[in-house]
Amino acid sequence: MPTVTLEKKDFYRLLGRKLSRSELEEWLPRIKCEVKNMEGEEFTVEVNADRPDMLSAEGIARALKGFLGIQTGYRPYSAKPSGVSVKVSDSVKKIRPYIACAVVRGLRMTDSTIAQLMRLQDKLDENLCRRRRKASIGVYDLDKVKPPITYTALEPQKIKFTPLEGAQPLTAREILSQTPQGLEYAHLLEGLTRFPLLVDSEGQVLSMPPIVNSEETKVTPSTRNLFIDTTSTSPQVAEKAVNILAASLWERGGRIERVQVNYPRRRIRTPRLEAAKLRLSLAYVNEVSGLNLSLREACRLAERMRLGAKATGKGEMEVLIPPYRCDVLHPIDIVEDIIIGYGYHRVGPQLPPTSTLGRELPRSVAARKLRDLMVGFGFQEVASYLLTSRENQLTKMGLEEGELVELANPMTAEFSQLRLWLLPSLMEFLSHNTHVDYPQRVFELGTTVKPDPQTDNSVKEEWKLAAAVCNYKVSYEEIQALAFEFLRLVKVENWEIRRLNHPSFIPGRAAGLRLDGKEDFAVLGEIHPQVLENFSLPNPVVALEINLSQLFPEGKI
Amino acid sequence: MPSMEETVYEVLKALRREEGKASVEALVKATGLSHSSVMRAVLTLVEKGWAQTFERKQQVFTLTPEGSLYAENRLPERRLAETVVSLGGRALLEEAMEKAGVPSSAVSIASGWLVRKGWGHISRKDEEIELHVPVPPPEGEDERFLRQLKLEGELRSERLDPRQLKAAAELKRRKLVEERTSVLREIQLTEEGIRQLSLEPKPAAEETTLLTGELITSGRWREVKFREYDIAASPPKVYPGRKHFYMEFLEEVKRILLSMGFEEAEGPCVETEFWNFDVLFQPQDHPAREIHDSYQLKKPSRGSLGNEKLVRRIKKVHENGWVTGSTGWRYKWNPEVAKRLILRTQTTAVSVRFLAQHTKPPVKMFCLSQVFRPDVLDARHAMEFHQCDGIVMDRGLTFRHLLGFLEEIGKALGLGKLSFKPGYFPFTEPSVEAFVYHPKLGWVEAAGAGLFRPEVAKPLGAKYPVLAWGIGIGRLAMAKLGIDDIRELHSRRLEFLRERTL
């Protein structure tokens, strides 16, 4: 979950009141935040991923003001035209076709507020904008820009400007290969012949989205007026990001102004700060929540969450959703807000009358019986991971070929494939215990996975049992006796045994078991010394693996 | 408790059995009385002048771990020698070692002693070493000593003859036997003590060790006296077959949920993104779908979507909300992305698969199984772990009922009091996180839950509210079982599994 660092003094000023640490720790979790760290003059808050509008001191203060009753309900925003316009060139259509902008005037910036603004921009880039893939935000000193502005895309060789914190002009390619932002985000421009660019009427570059802004238009403590833009592949995200930034600056006393965005075939004005309206019936609120609220109460709770709300009669309410909210897709989202406003701690759990009978999967019943059986035979159960390696499954077992289900993005080679059979997992287990008291008798009951083009998920997941005995001296007879008695007890009859040539076992000491001439459902035998050596095992092993899915397709024994 | 007089007499008798002289420890063993009772009795005997005490130092021999291994499985040179004999009196060293089950680390020890003991000799043949042992060698004094030591646990120098002492010294040099000095307090009968004893009739019977079938059926057992065993000597270790402790814990959780009326379900570990994400209303550009947060498959890499009606609904619900009253995510939904195969990241995928098949209320289902997330395995992170998900669908269920269920499950699992906070999951609304208080860790998240969003429930055909919850069962197990390292849940250490108590 995203975190945001706040300055105590600044936060309390925005809130209009001081809170103790324990008050913060009590209140913030009730509105989807959590205090993670509090040291000196700062504290870090974790914010739920659905509330990007709360990724700033302003946003959290705004929400908390409502919750504490300092200021509730929805306060409409006003925005006059700024006279600034942005022309969108056709060339961006296939790259990042949408742009939303805003002008904010009359700010008094300090190093601290600039730092917070940059942090909010970063957090939005990271979350709402999906690491700048979906959208990216630029904030500039308006007085260093000569509108009108053009949003265009140019061949990289035609782009040259001084990137933020840079000392001299660099070409687009140099920016991608030499600056930290370039290195981090270059992959977003991969394969493009033209790079997006914002330039003003005098050819001064504002930014090369989604990589970096120019040094010349940088925000400094003397900045009073801001120009904000978001370029995106989604018109909604572009506008939401600008709304969140503008609404945050509004909390700091900024005056928001609209920018005219001229697309080739249409014109819009952003930001659009009108609240969205949504009608909601009280019955629905009570049906979902299980609370017994009156219309008046429901409206009051919605206002506590900074929504606009009024009763419209006939048991309905009209809710105004602030323009910075990104998480309201359905009336259900308002119901949650109302319950949050009520307080989760006050809701009061209630056990429903729903009466049902518990039912276990036949396979779970069978698994328990089989595990009991194996324990009775004196075996210790082992639990290995499904994730393993080709080396473990094939190479070390003396097998050259075999098709494994393979990960595209493994973190380590050790866990890069799904296991095809269980025995290698047992061998691996034994190899970690060469100095432990013998005899060692181990078994595992678990899932194996193999490719299968016939199924919906292109694999076949099977249920198997493997057992192994490692001792100073072992006998084929020992594992054979186990297999035969096991099969008798699970009522598998009329199987045939045949000699098996299997590289994991000593030639002449391996057997396959099958029914009606079908594929073997079990293999058993004495493990080949080469395999023992591969696993660094100093003592011999006899082992058995049974495909239970093959024997009991329904899971029932 | 026996009277003082009886105690004294028991000790006196024991002293006689030990031929008039015994240590306190021997008397404790022989009488079965406590150490303090024996000491009191001895004091009485000394006071009466029936016995006197001596203190004497002596050596005590015990087996080292390696020694006890060899005592069990015989000395490596013995295994090697007999293997060579069985191979016809001569064999290549390497082959014999392998057959004898002697690890290569012990090669010089085994062959060295074999030669030194004069059991055979070594020759060189074409770069290879050949061993010759013509006949099975007789049991050596050292082997007998090991055997006896294993049987008795410890041996005292006093009871050993010079040959045995020599064998002990040799075994000590081989680090198979340990020697320590022990002070022995001995009690000896005096003339008067012997006289007192002679007033008692002496039992005269044959001592026997083994009760045989022959003794029983012939009835001769009536005539023999059974030799008393050292009933307190440490026995050899025995390891029972056992279930894995973590699997046992999972079974217990299942049992609790079954008793609450939940029906068990399962689903595939290799899952299409469709069931793992799309059906759960996670937009196709959701961060959880990126390579940092889910394992994608290389081979095979694509599955198929099947159920066309559901696919159409999911497409619409993502794009414009379909008939659910939602705005949807407003982007172009791509079926190709939905076909990508991943390792299931949440067991909620099983819940929605189940819900698609069971639309008639009431539904109460749970799934306890593995999920996978890209992570490097260490003490706190695992790439594969267990999750437990459940759903309840019925007429008239509410958020309050959800909290009721969570509290009930928490109670059944012994979690203590839960505290509820707003949470966020893309597929539930309202969403809640339940925390429990852990004395060491503070507030710990125990479960995430919510009502399935209309965008999730409706396309599946669910007409009534669906309560959904998920528990990170691995973390819960760690807290309950007192485990700090998540890897221990799948421990590869046999000793760890054997030593865990119930």
Chai-1 contact restraints between the chains, C-beta under 6 A:
chainA,res_idxA,chainB,res_idxB,connection_type,confidence,min_distance_angstrom,max_distance_angstrom,comment,restraint_id
A,P29,B,K421,contact,1.0,0.0,6.0,A-B,restraint_1
A,K32,B,P422,contact,1.0,0.0,6.0,A-B,restraint_2
A,N48,B,Y424,contact,1.0,0.0,6.0,A-B,restraint_3
A,A49,B,Y424,contact,1.0,0.0,6.0,A-B,restraint_4
A,D50,B,Y424,contact,1.0,0.0,6.0,A-B,restraint_5
A,R130,B,D285,contact,1.0,0.0,6.0,A-B,restraint_6
A,Q236,B,R330,contact,1.0,0.0,6.0,A-B,restraint_7
A,S289,B,F399,contact,1.0,0.0,6.0,A-B,restraint_8
A,G290,B,T398,contact,1.0,0.0,6.0,A-B,restraint_9
A,G290,B,F399,contact,1.0,0.0,6.0,A-B,restraint_10
A,G290,B,R400,contact,1.0,0.0,6.0,A-B,restraint_11
A,L329,B,S326,contact,1.0,0.0,6.0,A-B,restraint_12
A,L329,B,T327,contact,1.0,0.0,6.0,A-B,restraint_13
A,H330,B,G325,contact,1.0,0.0,6.0,A-B,restraint_14
A,H330,B,S326,contact,1.0,0.0,6.0,A-B,restraint_15
A,I332,B,E429,contact,1.0,0.0,6.0,A-B,restraint_16
A,D333,B,E429,contact,1.0,0.0,6.0,A-B,restraint_17
A,E336,B,E429,contact,1.0,0.0,6.0,A-B,restraint_18
A,E336,B,P430,contact,1.0,0.0,6.0,A-B,restraint_19
A,I339,B,P430,contact,1.0,0.0,6.0,A-B,restraint_20
A,I340,B,P422,contact,1.0,0.0,6.0,A-B,restraint_21
A,Y344,B,F420,contact,1.0,0.0,6.0,A-B,restraint_22
A,Y344,B,K421,contact,1.0,0.0,6.0,A-B,restraint_23
A,Y344,B,P422,contact,1.0,0.0,6.0,A-B,restraint_24
A,V347,B,R400,contact,1.0,0.0,6.0,A-B,restraint_25
A,V347,B,L403,contact,1.0,0.0,6.0,A-B,restraint_26
A,P349,B,L403,contact,1.0,0.0,6.0,A-B,restraint_27
A,P349,B,G404,contact,1.0,0.0,6.0,A-B,restraint_28
A,P349,B,E407,contact,1.0,0.0,6.0,A-B,restraint_29
A,Q350,B,R400,contact,1.0,0.0,6.0,A-B,restraint_30
A,Q350,B,H401,contact,1.0,0.0,6.0,A-B,restraint_31
A,Q350,B,G404,contact,1.0,0.0,6.0,A-B,restraint_32
A,L351,B,G404,contact,1.0,0.0,6.0,A-B,restraint_33
A,P352,B,L397,contact,1.0,0.0,6.0,A-B,restraint_34
A,P352,B,H401,contact,1.0,0.0,6.0,A-B,restraint_35
A,T354,B,P362,contact,1.0,0.0,6.0,A-B,restraint_36
A,T354,B,D394,contact,1.0,0.0,6.0,A-B,restraint_37
A,T356,B,G261,contact,1.0,0.0,6.0,A-B,restraint_38
A,T356,B,P362,contact,1.0,0.0,6.0,A-B,restraint_39
A,T356,B,K364,contact,1.0,0.0,6.0,A-B,restraint_40
A,G358,B,L258,contact,1.0,0.0,6.0,A-B,restraint_41
A,G358,B,G261,contact,1.0,0.0,6.0,A-B,restraint_42
A,G358,B,F262,contact,1.0,0.0,6.0,A-B,restraint_43
A,R359,B,E263,contact,1.0,0.0,6.0,A-B,restraint_44
A,E360,B,L258,contact,1.0,0.0,6.0,A-B,restraint_45
A,E360,B,E264,contact,1.0,0.0,6.0,A-B,restraint_46
A,L361,B,E264,contact,1.0,0.0,6.0,A-B,restraint_47
A,R371,B,K243,contact,1.0,0.0,6.0,A-B,restraint_48
A,V375,B,G241,contact,1.0,0.0,6.0,A-B,restraint_49
A,V375,B,K243,contact,1.0,0.0,6.0,A-B,restraint_50
A,G378,B,G241,contact,1.0,0.0,6.0,A-B,restraint_51
A,F379,B,G241,contact,1.0,0.0,6.0,A-B,restraint_52
A,Q380,B,R242,contact,1.0,0.0,6.0,A-B,restraint_53
A,Q380,B,L497,contact,1.0,0.0,6.0,A-B,restraint_54
A,E381,B,K243,contact,1.0,0.0,6.0,A-B,restraint_55
A,E381,B,H244,contact,1.0,0.0,6.0,A-B,restraint_56
A,A383,B,H244,contact,1.0,0.0,6.0,A-B,restraint_57
A,A383,B,Y246,contact,1.0,0.0,6.0,A-B,restraint_58
A,A383,B,M247,contact,1.0,0.0,6.0,A-B,restraint_59
A,A383,B,H490,contact,1.0,0.0,6.0,A-B,restraint_60
A,Y385,B,E384,contact,1.0,0.0,6.0,A-B,restraint_61
A,Y385,B,H490,contact,1.0,0.0,6.0,A-B,restraint_62
A,L387,B,E384,contact,1.0,0.0,6.0,A-B,restraint_63
A,E406,B,K298,contact,1.0,0.0,6.0,A-B,restraint_64
A,E406,B,K299,contact,1.0,0.0,6.0,A-B,restraint_65
A,L407,B,Y295,contact,1.0,0.0,6.0,A-B,restraint_66
A,A408,B,Q296,contact,1.0,0.0,6.0,A-B,restraint_67
A,A408,B,L297,contact,1.0,0.0,6.0,A-B,restraint_68
A,A408,B,K298,contact,1.0,0.0,6.0,A-B,restraint_69
A,N409,B,I291,contact,1.0,0.0,6.0,A-B,restraint_70
A,N409,B,Q296,contact,1.0,0.0,6.0,A-B,restraint_71
A,M411,B,P374,contact,1.0,0.0,6.0,A-B,restraint_72
A,M411,B,V376,contact,1.0,0.0,6.0,A-B,restraint_73
A,F415,B,M383,contact,1.0,0.0,6.0,A-B,restraint_74
A,F429,B,R492,contact,1.0,0.0,6.0,A-B,restraint_75
A,H432,B,R492,contact,1.0,0.0,6.0,A-B,restraint_76
A,N433,B,L494,contact,1.0,0.0,6.0,A-B,restraint_77
A,V436,B,L494,contact,1.0,0.0,6.0,A-B,restraint_78
A,V436,B,E495,contact,1.0,0.0,6.0,A-B,restraint_79
A,P451,B,P300,contact,1.0,0.0,6.0,A-B,restraint_80
A,D456,B,G303,contact,1.0,0.0,6.0,A-B,restraint_81
A,D456,B,S304,contact,1.0,0.0,6.0,A-B,restraint_82
A,D456,B,G306,contact,1.0,0.0,6.0,A-B,restraint_83
A,N457,B,P268,contact,1.0,0.0,6.0,A-B,restraint_84
A,N457,B,V270,contact,1.0,0.0,6.0,A-B,restraint_85
A,N457,B,G303,contact,1.0,0.0,6.0,A-B,restraint_86
A,S458,B,P300,contact,1.0,0.0,6.0,A-B,restraint_87
A,S458,B,G303,contact,1.0,0.0,6.0,A-B,restraint_88
A,V459,B,V270,contact,1.0,0.0,6.0,A-B,restraint_89
A,E461,B,P268,contact,1.0,0.0,6.0,A-B,restraint_90
A,Y472,B,N73,contact,1.0,0.0,6.0,A-B,restraint_91
A,Y472,B,G101,contact,1.0,0.0,6.0,A-B,restraint_92
A,P538,B,P103,contact,1.0,0.0,6.0,A-B,restraint_93
